[in-house]
Amino acid sequence: MATPHVRVHASIDELGDAQWNALNSRADPFLQHAFLSALEHNGCVGERFGWIPRHLGLWEGDRLVGAAPLYLKDNSYGEFVFDHAWADAYQRHGHAYYPKLVSAIPYTPASGRRLLLAEDRALEDASRVLLERALMLAEEEQVSSLHWLFVTEGEDALLRKRGFLPRLGCQFHWHNRGYPDFDAFLAALTAKRRKEIRRERRKVREAGVRFRVLRGDEVDDAQWQTFARLYARTFEEHYSLATLNEGFFREVGVRMGRHVVLILAYSNGACVAGALFYRSDDTLYGRHWGSVETFDSLHFETCYYQGIDYCIREGLQRFEPGAQGEHKVRRGFLPSFTFSDHWIADEGFRTAIADFLDRETPLVRDYAETLGGHSPYKEAT
C-alpha cells in the first residue's frame, strides 16, 4: 500500500470528478464536484472575488482517500461567519488580517462536512493528516488565520481537540414531522400562525401568481437567463456584488439535475420572481431569490411555503432556507445551531478572540432559546 500524502490543488478539476464524489457519501449538493467546479469554470471564484482554490487531496498512490475544500481569501465576502471586527482590530494594530485560509463552500451558509474521507479511512487518522497539511500551508502562505466554516458537530469536536477556537452560530430550519400535506403542517401550528400563513398564501393566489417547479435539467436556457437577471437585480437593489452568473446556473442545472430545484413565479404569462434551491436525499436548501414586481407576500410564498410544500411532496426531512431571519420562526422554522472553528496565528490576537468567543457563545445560546420560546407550533418539537 502506498504511503498517504497530501497535495495542494489549484483547481477542483485536478482531483477528478468520480474520485471526489466518492468521498461525498451523503450526497451533499454543495460538496458535489459539479457544484465546486462550476464555480471555478464560470469565474465565480478566483482572484477577482478573492476565493483562490487551495484544495487539499489525501492520496494513496493514484487513489484519493481524503480531501478538503480550501480557499486562500483576501476578504471575508460570501462566508456568512462574520469576522470583520477581527480584521478591523488587526488593522488598527498595524497587522494584516488578509490573506487567510478558509475551508468552506463559497457563498453558501449550509452546514456539511469539510473533511471528506473514504469510508475505509478512520476519521481521526485521516483528518489529522489533512489538518496538519492545512496548518503547514497556513505557514507557507503566511496567513493570519485558518477557518473551518459550517462544519458538522462531529468535526467541530475534532477541531476543538486540535486547538481550534469554536464559534457558535444560529440559523432557522424547518423539520418534517411526517406531514402528509401542507394542511397537515398548518394543523400543527397555533391558530394565530395558521391564519397568518393562510392569509399570505391567499394574497399571492388572488394576485393571479402561479408557480412552476423545475429540476435543474428541466430548465431551458431562456429560463436560466431570466433567473440570472432576477438574481443580479436582488444584489443591485442592496448595493452588493452578484458573484454567480448565468453560466454557473446553467452548468449546475445540467450536471446536477435533480439536486437543483428552480421555482419560478408567473403573472399574466411573464416570469416575475424565482427562487433557486438545492437538495440532498433528505434536505432542501434555499439559496437565491429575485423578483421584478412587488406582490404582497410573494417572497414568503416563493422562498418558504413553496419549499415546505416541496419537502412534504418529496419526503425530505429538513429545509434550511439560508442564513439569518428571525421572521422565519413564525413561519415554522426553529432555531438550529451552526459550528465553525478558527486557528489564529498571532498568540496575542488568539487570546483576545478566544475571550470574545467565550462572551459571544452564551449570547447565541440565549438568543436561540428566546426565539425557540416563540415557537409557532401547538406542541413542543
C-alpha positions in Angstrom: 0.0 0.0 0.0 1.3 3.4 -1.0 2.2 5.9 1.8 -0.6 8.5 2.1 0.4 12.1 1.2 -1.4 15.4 0.9 -1.2 17.6 -2.2 -2.4 21.2 -2.6 -4.5 21.7 -5.7 -5.1 24.9 -7.5 -8.3 23.6 -9.1 -11.0 21.1 -8.1 -10.6 19.5 -11.5 -7.2 18.2 -10.5 -8.9 15.9 -8.0 -11.2 14.2 -10.5 -15.0 14.1 -10.6 -15.5 10.5 -9.8 -12.9 10.3 -7.1 -14.0 13.5 -5.3 -17.7 12.4 -5.4 -16.9 9.0 -4.0 -16.0 10.8 -0.8 -19.3 12.6 -0.7 -21.3 9.6 0.6 -24.2 11.8 2.0 -24.9 13.4 -1.4 -24.4 16.9 -0.1 -25.2 19.0 -3.2 -22.6 21.7 -2.3 -19.8 19.1 -2.0 -20.5 17.7 -5.4 -17.6 18.1 -7.8 -20.1 19.6 -10.3 -21.0 22.5 -7.9 -17.5 23.4 -6.9 -16.1 23.1 -10.4 -18.9 25.2 -11.9 -17.9 28.0 -9.6 -14.3 27.8 -11.0 -15.3 27.3 -14.6 -17.5 30.4 -14.6 -15.3 32.8 -12.8 -17.4 32.8 -9.6 -14.3 32.1 -7.5 -10.7 33.1 -8.2 -8.6 36.2 -7.8 -11.4 38.6 -8.9 -13.6 37.7 -5.9 -10.9 36.6 -3.5 -11.7 32.9 -3.4 -8.5 31.3 -4.6 -8.6 27.5 -4.6 -6.1 25.6 -2.4 -8.0 22.3 -2.1 -6.3 19.5 -0.2 -6.2 16.0 -1.5 -5.1 13.0 0.5 -3.7 10.4 -1.9 -2.6 6.8 -1.7 -0.9 6.4 -5.0 -3.5 7.3 -7.6 -6.4 6.8 -5.2 -8.0 9.9 -3.5 -8.8 8.8 0.1 -9.5 12.2 1.7 -10.0 15.8 0.7 -11.0 19.3 2.0 -12.3 22.3 0.1 -9.9 25.1 0.9 -9.5 28.7 -0.3 -7.0 31.5 0.1 -9.0 34.6 0.9 -8.2 38.4 0.6 -11.6 39.4 2.0 -14.5 38.0 4.1 -17.2 38.3 1.5 -19.5 35.3 1.0 -18.6 33.5 4.2 -21.6 34.2 6.5 -19.4 33.8 9.6 -18.7 37.4 10.3 -15.1 38.3 11.3 -15.0 41.9 10.1 -14.4 43.1 13.7 -11.4 40.8 13.9 -10.0 42.2 10.7 -10.5 45.8 11.9 -8.7 45.0 15.1 -5.7 43.6 13.2 -5.7 46.7 11.0 -5.8 49.1 14.0 -2.8 47.4 15.4 -0.8 47.6 12.2 -1.2 44.0 11.3 -2.6 42.4 8.1 -5.6 40.0 8.6 -5.6 39.1 5.0 -4.8 36.8 3.4 -6.4 34.0 5.4 -7.3 30.4 4.6 -10.9 29.2 4.7 -12.4 25.8 4.4 -16.0 26.5 3.2 -18.4 26.4 0.3 -18.3 29.8 -1.3 -21.4 31.9 -0.8 -23.2 29.0 0.9 -24.1 29.1 4.6 -25.1 25.5 4.8 -23.6 23.0 7.3 -21.8 20.0 6.0 -18.6 18.0 6.1 -15.4 19.8 5.3 -13.1 16.8 6.0 -14.1 14.3 3.3 -12.8 10.8 3.8 -13.1 7.4 2.1 -15.4 5.1 4.1 -12.5 2.7 4.9 -10.4 5.5 6.5 -10.5 6.3 10.2 -11.7 9.8 10.9 -9.1 10.7 13.5 -6.1 9.5 11.5 -7.0 10.8 8.0 -8.4 14.2 9.4 -5.2 14.7 11.4 -3.1 14.4 8.2 -5.3 16.9 6.4 -5.3 19.3 9.3 -1.6 19.1 9.7 -1.1 19.9 6.0 -3.6 22.8 6.2 -1.6 24.3 9.1 1.6 23.8 7.1 0.0 25.7 4.2 -1.0 28.5 6.6 2.6 28.9 7.5 3.8 28.7 3.8 1.2 31.3 2.7 2.0 33.4 5.8 -1.7 33.9 6.5 -3.2 35.3 9.7 -5.6 32.5 10.3 -7.3 29.3 9.2 -11.1 28.9 9.4 -13.4 25.9 9.1 -16.9 27.2 8.5 -20.3 25.5 8.9 -18.7 22.2 9.9 -20.6 19.2 11.3 -20.9 18.9 15.1 -18.5 15.9 14.9 -15.9 17.9 13.0 -16.3 20.8 15.5 -15.4 18.4 18.3 -12.4 17.1 16.4 -11.2 20.6 15.6 -11.5 21.7 19.2 -9.3 18.8 20.2 -6.7 20.2 17.7 -6.8 23.6 19.5 -9.1 25.5 17.1 -11.3 28.1 18.7 -15.0 27.1 18.4 -17.7 29.6 17.3 -21.4 29.0 17.6 -24.0 30.4 15.2 -27.8 30.2 14.8 -30.0 29.6 11.8 -33.7 28.7 11.4 -34.6 25.3 10.0 -37.9 23.5 9.2 -38.3 19.9 10.2 -40.8 17.4 8.6 -42.8 15.6 11.2 -44.3 13.2 8.7 -46.9 15.7 7.3 -49.0 14.2 4.5 -49.7 17.6 3.0 -49.3 21.3 3.7 -52.7 21.5 5.5 -51.3 18.9 8.0 -48.3 21.2 8.6 -50.7 24.1 9.2 -52.8 22.0 11.6 -49.7 21.6 13.8 -49.4 25.4 14.3 -51.2 27.7 16.7 -54.4 29.2 15.3 -52.8 32.6 15.0 -49.9 31.5 12.9 -52.0 29.2 10.8 -54.3 32.1 9.9 -51.3 34.3 9.1 -49.8 31.8 6.7 -53.2 31.1 5.0 -53.7 34.8 4.5 -50.2 35.3 3.0 -50.7 32.4 0.6 -54.2 33.7 -0.3 -52.9 37.1 -1.2 -50.4 35.6 -3.7 -53.0 33.3 -5.2 -55.6 36.1 -5.6 -53.0 38.2 -7.3 -53.0 35.6 -10.0 -49.5 34.4 -9.4 -48.8 30.8 -10.5 -45.7 28.6 -9.9 -43.6 26.2 -11.9 -41.3 23.8 -10.1 -38.4 22.5 -12.2 -35.5 20.2 -11.8 -32.2 21.6 -12.9 -32.0 19.5 -16.1 -35.6 20.7 -17.0 -34.7 24.4 -17.0 -34.1 25.8 -20.5 -31.6 28.5 -21.5 -34.2 31.2 -21.5 -35.4 30.4 -18.0 -31.8 30.4 -16.7 -31.2 33.7 -18.4 -34.4 35.1 -16.7 -33.4 33.8 -13.3 -29.8 35.1 -13.6 -31.3 38.6 -14.2 -33.6 38.2 -11.2 -30.6 37.1 -9.1 -28.4 40.0 -10.2 -31.2 42.5 -9.6 -31.5 41.5 -6.0 -27.9 42.3 -5.4 -28.1 45.6 -7.3 -31.0 46.7 -5.1 -28.9 46.1 -2.0 -25.8 47.7 -3.5 -24.0 44.4 -3.3 -21.9 42.3 -5.6 -23.5 39.4 -7.6 -20.8 36.7 -7.8 -22.8 34.0 -9.6 -23.8 34.2 -13.2 -25.9 32.6 -15.9 -23.1 30.2 -17.0 -22.8 28.9 -13.5 -26.6 28.4 -13.1 -26.8 26.6 -16.5 -23.8 24.3 -15.7 -25.1 23.2 -12.3 -28.6 22.7 -13.7 -27.3 20.3 -16.5 -24.7 18.5 -14.4 -26.6 18.2 -11.0 -30.0 17.5 -12.4 -32.5 16.6 -9.6 -30.2 18.1 -7.0 -31.1 21.6 -8.3 -34.7 22.9 -7.9 -35.8 26.1 -9.6 -39.2 27.6 -8.6 -40.5 30.3 -11.0 -43.5 32.6 -10.3 -45.6 33.8 -13.3 -48.1 36.6 -13.6 -50.0 37.2 -16.9 -47.7 34.8 -18.6 -44.5 36.6 -17.6 -41.9 35.4 -15.0 -42.0 37.9 -12.1 -39.9 36.0 -9.5 -37.8 33.0 -8.9 -36.0 31.1 -6.2 -33.2 28.6 -6.5 -32.9 25.6 -4.2 -30.6 22.6 -3.9 -31.4 19.3 -2.4 -29.7 16.2 -1.0 -31.5 12.9 -0.3 -33.1 14.3 2.9 -32.7 18.1 2.9 -33.7 21.1 0.9 -31.5 24.2 0.9 -32.9 27.6 -0.1 -30.2 29.8 -1.7 -31.2 32.7 -4.1 -34.2 34.8 -4.9 -35.1 37.6 -7.2 -38.2 39.5 -8.5 -39.1 42.2 -10.9 -42.5 43.1 -9.5 -43.8 43.6 -5.9 -46.6 41.3 -4.8 -47.7 41.2 -1.2 -46.2 38.1 0.5 -44.6 36.8 -2.8 -41.2 36.4 -1.1 -42.6 34.2 1.7 -44.6 32.1 -0.7 -41.8 31.5 -3.2 -38.9 31.0 -0.8 -40.6 29.4 2.2 -44.1 27.9 1.6 -43.3 26.5 -1.9 -40.2 25.0 -0.3 -42.1 23.4 2.6 -44.7 22.1 0.1 -41.8 20.6 -2.0 -40.3 18.9 1.1 -43.6 17.3 2.0 -44.2 16.0 -1.5 -40.7 14.6 -1.8 -40.4 13.2 1.7 -37.5 15.4 2.6 -36.8 15.7 6.4 -35.4 19.2 6.7 -35.5 22.6 5.0 -32.6 25.1 5.5 -33.7 28.3 3.9 -30.4 30.2 4.4 -28.8 32.5 7.0 -30.4 34.8 9.5 -34.1 35.9 9.5 -36.0 35.9 12.8 -39.2 36.3 10.8 -38.8 32.7 9.8 -39.8 31.5 13.3 -43.5 32.4 12.9 -43.5 30.5 9.6 -42.4 27.2 11.1 -38.6 27.5 11.1 -37.0 26.9 14.5 -33.5 27.9 15.8 -30.7 25.5 15.0 -27.0 25.8 15.9 -24.2 26.0 13.4 -20.5 25.5 14.1 -17.2 27.0 12.9 -13.6 26.7 14.2 -10.7 29.1 13.9 -6.9 28.9 14.2 -5.2 32.3 14.8 -1.5 32.6 14.2 -0.8 35.6 16.4 -0.8 34.5 20.1 -2.0 37.9 21.4 -4.9 38.1 18.9 -5.7 34.4 19.6 -6.2 35.2 23.3 -8.3 38.3 22.5 -10.5 36.4 20.0 -10.9 33.4 22.4 -12.1 35.9 25.0 -14.6 37.4 22.5 -15.9 33.9 21.7 -16.3 33.0 25.3 -18.5 36.0 25.8 -20.4 35.6 22.5 -21.3 31.9 22.9 -23.8 32.3 25.8 -25.4 35.2 24.0 -26.0 33.0 20.9 -27.5 30.3 23.1 -29.7 32.8 24.9 -30.8 34.2 21.5 -31.8 30.7 20.3 -33.6 29.8 23.5 -35.6 33.1 23.4 -36.7 32.7 19.8 -37.4 29.0 20.4 -39.8 30.1 23.1 -41.8 31.8 20.4 -42.4 28.6 18.5 -45.5 28.7 16.3 -46.3 25.0 17.0 -49.1 24.0 19.3 -46.8 21.3 20.8 -43.1 21.5 21.6 -41.0 20.0 18.8 
